[in-house]
Amino acid sequence: MKRPFPVTLTLWAVLILMTWNLARLWTSIAWRGILAEFSVSLPPVVGAVIAGMWVLVGGILYWNVWQGKPRAGKMLLAAAAGYTVWYWGERFFFHNPQPNLWFAVIVNLALLVLVFFAIKSLSKRDT
């Protein structure tokens, strides 16, 4: 069965974010001494745990959407909301001000719109 285009794009976005967090996990473990020496905003162990959690969530989410499970839409909504809250919370509380605020807002909103259309496509497929 062919997947709707928003669902395919969402699967790619989940895969990209999983890869990004896998790289964060590896970096937090492999470079923990250097990261601790330069006093990064979050301790390397915390960064590794958070990245590992998002890799796990992404893997479960990817599998459920790929398989077309009925709960995939709800899981996608929960993961998108959780990832957005985590991203902006970490950005505001632990990072220095960055000049790319509008870019981050636009990309985040675009991804949330994509997730919305993917959820609509998944719910139409389930009925």
N, C-alpha and C positions, 0 to 999 in steps of 0.2 A: 504494500500500500504506500502510495506517495504521501510524503509529509507536506503540510502547508508551508509556504515560504517563511512566514514569521517563526514557525517552530524550528525550521532548519537554521535560521539566523540565531535564534536563541540557543540552540545546541552549540553553535560555533562560539557564541559569547561565553557560555558556561565552560567550554573547553579552553578558551583563551584565559579566562580568570583562574581556572584550575592550574594551568601551566604557569601563570604568573605567581600564584601562591606556592606552587611546588618550587619555583626558583627562590622565592622568599624563604621557604622552609630550609632548603639546602644552604642558602647564604647564611641564615641565622645559625645553623649548626657549624658549617665549615669555617666561618669567619667570626665566631663568637668572641674570640680573644681580642681581635681588632675592634669589633663593634663595642665591646665593653671598655676598651682602652679609650676610645673617642667619645664615650658617654652618649650613645644614641638615645633618643627620646624614650624608647621602651627597651627594657633589658632583652638581650638576644633570646633567652629562654621563653619569654612571653611572646615575642615575635614568632618563634618557631611553633609554639602551641597554637597560636591564632591561625597561622598559615596552614598548619596541619589540619586544624578543624575545618577550614574552608576547602581544603583539598578533599577531605572526606565528604563534606556536605555536597560539594560539586560533583563528586563521583556518584553519589547516591542519586542526586537530582538528574544527572545526565542519563543514568541507566533507566530511571523511571520515565523520563520523557521519551527516550529512545524506544522503550518497550510499549509506550502508549498506555501506561497504567492510569486508571481513573483518578488516582490521587495526585498525579503529576502536576496538574494546574494549581492545586492548593500548595503543593511543595514549592513550585516555582514562585508563587506569590510570596510565601513566607521567606524563601531564600533571598529574593530580590529586596524585600523590605529589610531583612536582617543585614544583608550586605551593605545596603545604603546607609542604615543607621551606624553600622560599624565604621564604614569609610569616613563619613562626615564627623563622627565622634572622635576618631583617631586624628583626623586632619585638624579639627578645631582645638583639641585638648593637648595633643602631643607633638605637633609639628609647628615649626616657625611659619609665620605668614608667607604665603607663596603668591606670586603674581598671576598664576593661571587659574584663578577662582572661576571666572566665567566659562572657561573651557571645561573645567571639571563639572560645573553645573549643567552645561549643555549636554555633555556626554552622558552624565547620569540620567538626565531627563529623557534623552533619546533611548537609552537602554531600558528605562522603565516603560516607555511607550511601546517598545519592541516586546517586552515581557507581557504587557497588557494585551497586545494583539495575538501573541502566542497562546495566552491563556484562553482568549476567545476562540481561537482555532482549535485548541485542544477540547474545549467544552462542546463545540459543534461536532467534533469527531466522536465524542462519547455518546451523543444522543442518537 
